[in-house]
Amino acid sequence: MVFLHRVVSPLFALLALCTLAQSPALAQPKEIERTGGPYVPTPQVVVDQMLRFGGVKASDFVMDLGSGDGVIVLTAARQMKASGMGLEIDPELVTRANNSAKKLGVADRATFHVQDVFKADLSKASVVTLYLLPAMMMNLRKKIYDEMRPSARVVSHDYHFGDWEADDRITFDVPEKEFINGVPSATVYLWTIPAKISGAWNIKADGLPQPVTAEFSQNFSVANGTLVNARGAGISDVSVKGEAITFSIWRGSVRHHYRGQVKGNVMSGMVNLDGREAKWQAERMK
């Protein structure tokens, strides 16, 4: 069984007042294998930036993978009125975080559990937060991509998903981190889970005499397409972000620009046909 763990900021004063003094035995329990990374603090300024960068609001459900004493989920619950869950390796820290949630009056929205993150159901999360070493990030990325719903967000501190390029990132000064890892700055990465469009689609547009079949391929947020049995036509500029999709179909030198939404096995939206707007829809072919 694989578990993750991350310690959070001692600068979170309200939380510190609600927790017991940390003993050396609690800080470094030898029997716990920390596959997600060592036990290190996360400055409160980084926590705040992660939640801001992820656009966390009251309607969100935040899952923190390696939640430590729970500061990310507790901050989201207190400041943004969001709901959330933390998954953590250390049972004592889980107990502490749940006790803090009760004392801070957010236990109805913030809970913490000892759980293997590879067995966790990530589909309920609208935001997942991470502060894990590169190997664990890479091990988790397919699960995150497969299980989280389109338009959900992933926010990571310092580490990324390799060739799954982040949609945005920000680097800022954090002087107190120099005492932790020798680097006085932090980078926060943001991904928006893209809709899954791989496969063949039958595309119809009002005003066009014949439907076309497009074959899309996808590597995380990067997508490409080809047209099947469409002589003199091609497809380009495929972009998927969340449920939003855009692409262009060329017929000779004439470009038809499609934009719309992906809902499971159906796409729909508007297409510009030489200056005229028309509705289009597509269904994934079995």
JOMO-V500235 format. One record per residue. N is the residue number from 1. NEAR is the number of other ideal C-beta (glycine too) atoms within 8 Angstrom. D_LAST is the distance of its C-alpha to the last C-alpha in Angstrom with 2 decimals. Layout:
n=N near=NEAR d_last=D_LAST
n=N near=NEAR d_last=D_LAST
This chain:
n=1 near=3 d_last=36.88
n=2 near=7 d_last=36.60
n=3 near=15 d_last=38.16
n=4 near=16 d_last=38.86
n=5 near=15 d_last=41.97
n=6 near=14 d_last=43.42
n=7 near=9 d_last=46.76
n=8 near=14 d_last=47.21
n=9 near=11 d_last=50.03
n=10 near=5 d_last=53.57
n=11 near=8 d_last=54.09
n=12 near=13 d_last=52.27
n=13 near=6 d_last=55.62
n=14 near=8 d_last=54.65
n=15 near=14 d_last=52.44
n=16 near=8 d_last=55.21
n=17 near=6 d_last=57.62
n=18 near=9 d_last=55.35
n=19 near=10 d_last=54.95
n=20 near=4 d_last=57.36
n=21 near=3 d_last=59.00
n=22 near=6 d_last=56.90
n=23 near=6 d_last=58.57
n=24 near=5 d_last=58.13
n=25 near=6 d_last=56.64
n=26 near=9 d_last=53.91
n=27 near=7 d_last=53.30
n=28 near=6 d_last=52.72
n=29 near=7 d_last=51.99
n=30 near=4 d_last=52.01
n=31 near=3 d_last=49.87
n=32 near=9 d_last=46.80
n=33 near=4 d_last=44.57
n=34 near=11 d_last=43.31
n=35 near=7 d_last=40.24
n=36 near=14 d_last=39.17
n=37 near=12 d_last=42.48
n=38 near=4 d_last=46.19
n=39 near=8 d_last=47.84
n=40 near=9 d_last=48.58
n=41 near=8 d_last=49.29
n=42 near=15 d_last=47.17
n=43 near=12 d_last=49.44
n=44 near=11 d_last=48.99
n=45 near=9 d_last=48.61
n=46 near=14 d_last=45.42
n=47 near=15 d_last=44.10
n=48 near=9 d_last=44.86
n=49 near=12 d_last=43.23
n=50 near=13 d_last=40.01
n=51 near=16 d_last=39.71
n=52 near=8 d_last=40.66
n=53 near=11 d_last=38.29
n=54 near=11 d_last=35.41
n=55 near=6 d_last=36.38
n=56 near=11 d_last=36.90
n=57 near=7 d_last=37.87
n=58 near=6 d_last=38.65
n=59 near=5 d_last=35.13
n=60 near=13 d_last=33.80
n=61 near=11 d_last=33.36
n=62 near=18 d_last=34.57
n=63 near=15 d_last=33.98
n=64 near=15 d_last=36.45
n=65 near=14 d_last=35.69
n=66 near=16 d_last=39.19
n=67 near=17 d_last=41.09
n=68 near=14 d_last=44.68
n=69 near=12 d_last=47.02
n=70 near=20 d_last=44.33
n=71 near=14 d_last=45.55
n=72 near=17 d_last=42.22
n=73 near=16 d_last=40.93
n=74 near=16 d_last=44.48
n=75 near=14 d_last=44.93
n=76 near=15 d_last=41.66
n=77 near=16 d_last=42.80
n=78 near=9 d_last=46.34
n=79 near=7 d_last=45.93
n=80 near=12 d_last=42.54
n=81 near=6 d_last=42.49
n=82 near=15 d_last=39.03
n=83 near=8 d_last=37.86
n=84 near=16 d_last=36.93
n=85 near=13 d_last=37.04
n=86 near=17 d_last=38.50
n=87 near=15 d_last=37.68
n=88 near=17 d_last=40.69
n=89 near=10 d_last=42.10
n=90 near=11 d_last=45.68
n=91 near=6 d_last=46.43
n=92 near=7 d_last=49.65
n=93 near=15 d_last=47.97
n=94 near=14 d_last=45.37
n=95 near=8 d_last=48.33
n=96 near=12 d_last=50.08
n=97 near=17 d_last=47.12
n=98 near=12 d_last=46.67
n=99 near=10 d_last=50.43
n=100 near=14 d_last=50.36
n=101 near=15 d_last=47.63
n=102 near=8 d_last=49.94
n=103 near=7 d_last=52.98
n=104 near=12 d_last=51.25
n=105 near=5 d_last=50.03
n=106 near=10 d_last=46.27
n=107 near=9 d_last=45.43
n=108 near=3 d_last=43.42
n=109 near=9 d_last=41.01
n=110 near=15 d_last=41.40
n=111 near=9 d_last=41.01
n=112 near=15 d_last=41.11
n=113 near=9 d_last=39.93
n=114 near=9 d_last=40.41
n=115 near=8 d_last=36.89
n=116 near=8 d_last=34.92
n=117 near=13 d_last=32.65
n=118 near=8 d_last=29.98
n=119 near=5 d_last=29.75
n=120 near=10 d_last=29.93
n=121 near=5 d_last=27.23
n=122 near=11 d_last=26.89
n=123 near=7 d_last=24.41
n=124 near=6 d_last=27.46
n=125 near=12 d_last=29.05
n=126 near=9 d_last=29.06
n=127 near=15 d_last=31.37
n=128 near=15 d_last=31.86
n=129 near=16 d_last=35.13
n=130 near=14 d_last=36.09
n=131 near=11 d_last=39.21
n=132 near=14 d_last=38.34
n=133 near=8 d_last=39.18
n=134 near=8 d_last=36.88
n=135 near=6 d_last=35.76
n=136 near=12 d_last=34.67
n=137 near=15 d_last=32.93
n=138 near=9 d_last=30.86
n=139 near=7 d_last=30.18
n=140 near=13 d_last=28.98
n=141 near=12 d_last=26.90
n=142 near=6 d_last=23.52
n=143 near=9 d_last=24.13
n=144 near=12 d_last=25.12
n=145 near=10 d_last=22.14
n=146 near=6 d_last=19.63
n=147 near=8 d_last=21.51
n=148 near=12 d_last=23.11
n=149 near=7 d_last=21.46
n=150 near=10 d_last=21.08
n=151 near=8 d_last=24.56
n=152 near=12 d_last=26.42
n=153 near=13 d_last=29.17
n=154 near=14 d_last=30.57
n=155 near=15 d_last=34.26
n=156 near=14 d_last=36.03
n=157 near=13 d_last=39.71
n=158 near=6 d_last=40.66
n=159 near=11 d_last=37.70
n=160 near=9 d_last=34.24
n=161 near=11 d_last=30.84
n=162 near=8 d_last=31.60
n=163 near=6 d_last=29.18
n=164 near=11 d_last=27.29
n=165 near=7 d_last=29.66
n=166 near=10 d_last=31.18
n=167 near=8 d_last=30.81
n=168 near=7 d_last=34.53
n=169 near=8 d_last=37.55
n=170 near=8 d_last=41.19
n=171 near=7 d_last=44.18
n=172 near=9 d_last=47.43
n=173 near=5 d_last=50.77
n=174 near=11 d_last=51.23
n=175 near=6 d_last=54.72
n=176 near=9 d_last=54.65
n=177 near=13 d_last=51.78
n=178 near=9 d_last=54.22
n=179 near=4 d_last=55.91
n=180 near=8 d_last=52.63
n=181 near=6 d_last=51.01
n=182 near=4 d_last=53.40
n=183 near=6 d_last=51.20
n=184 near=8 d_last=52.36
n=185 near=9 d_last=49.03
n=186 near=12 d_last=45.50
n=187 near=9 d_last=42.10
n=188 near=15 d_last=39.44
n=189 near=12 d_last=35.80
n=190 near=13 d_last=33.10
n=191 near=11 d_last=29.31
n=192 near=11 d_last=26.90
n=193 near=13 d_last=23.59
n=194 near=13 d_last=20.86
n=195 near=9 d_last=17.53
n=196 near=7 d_last=14.63
n=197 near=13 d_last=12.85
n=198 near=6 d_last=11.74
n=199 near=8 d_last=8.67
n=200 near=10 d_last=7.89
n=201 near=14 d_last=8.98
n=202 near=10 d_last=10.37
n=203 near=14 d_last=13.95
n=204 near=9 d_last=16.61
n=205 near=12 d_last=20.24
n=206 near=7 d_last=23.17
n=207 near=6 d_last=25.58
n=208 near=9 d_last=23.39
n=209 near=2 d_last=23.05
n=210 near=4 d_last=19.68
n=211 near=7 d_last=16.36
n=212 near=11 d_last=15.35
n=213 near=13 d_last=12.32
n=214 near=15 d_last=13.04
n=215 near=11 d_last=12.08
n=216 near=13 d_last=13.57
n=217 near=8 d_last=15.22
n=218 near=12 d_last=17.29
n=219 near=6 d_last=20.36
n=220 near=11 d_last=21.43
n=221 near=11 d_last=22.68
n=222 near=7 d_last=22.51
n=223 near=13 d_last=19.53
n=224 near=8 d_last=19.22
n=225 near=12 d_last=17.18
n=226 near=8 d_last=17.24
n=227 near=13 d_last=16.58
n=228 near=9 d_last=15.03
n=229 near=5 d_last=17.38
n=230 near=9 d_last=19.52
n=231 near=4 d_last=23.08
n=232 near=5 d_last=25.58
n=233 near=11 d_last=23.19
n=234 near=8 d_last=22.07
n=235 near=12 d_last=20.90
n=236 near=8 d_last=23.17
n=237 near=6 d_last=24.51
n=238 near=12 d_last=21.34
n=239 near=8 d_last=22.60
n=240 near=13 d_last=21.12
n=241 near=8 d_last=23.68
n=242 near=10 d_last=22.87
n=243 near=9 d_last=20.61
n=244 near=10 d_last=22.12
n=245 near=16 d_last=20.49
n=246 near=11 d_last=22.25
n=247 near=13 d_last=21.64
n=248 near=11 d_last=23.29
n=249 near=14 d_last=22.22
n=250 near=12 d_last=25.15
n=251 near=7 d_last=26.14
n=252 near=6 d_last=29.24
n=253 near=4 d_last=31.49
n=254 near=7 d_last=29.91
n=255 near=7 d_last=27.92
n=256 near=13 d_last=25.56
n=257 near=9 d_last=25.33
n=258 near=15 d_last=22.44
n=259 near=9 d_last=22.98
n=260 near=12 d_last=21.29
n=261 near=9 d_last=19.73
n=262 near=14 d_last=16.49
n=263 near=7 d_last=15.89
n=264 near=4 d_last=13.02
n=265 near=4 d_last=9.79
n=266 near=10 d_last=12.23
n=267 near=14 d_last=14.85
n=268 near=10 d_last=17.99
n=269 near=11 d_last=21.49
n=270 near=10 d_last=24.07
n=271 near=13 d_last=24.41
n=272 near=9 d_last=27.76
n=273 near=11 d_last=28.06
n=274 near=6 d_last=31.41
n=275 near=4 d_last=33.11
n=276 near=7 d_last=31.44
n=277 near=6 d_last=29.16
n=278 near=11 d_last=26.14
n=279 near=9 d_last=23.22
n=280 near=14 d_last=19.66
n=281 near=9 d_last=16.28
n=282 near=12 d_last=12.71
n=283 near=9 d_last=9.33
n=284 near=9 d_last=6.57
n=285 near=8 d_last=3.80
n=286 near=2 d_last=0.00
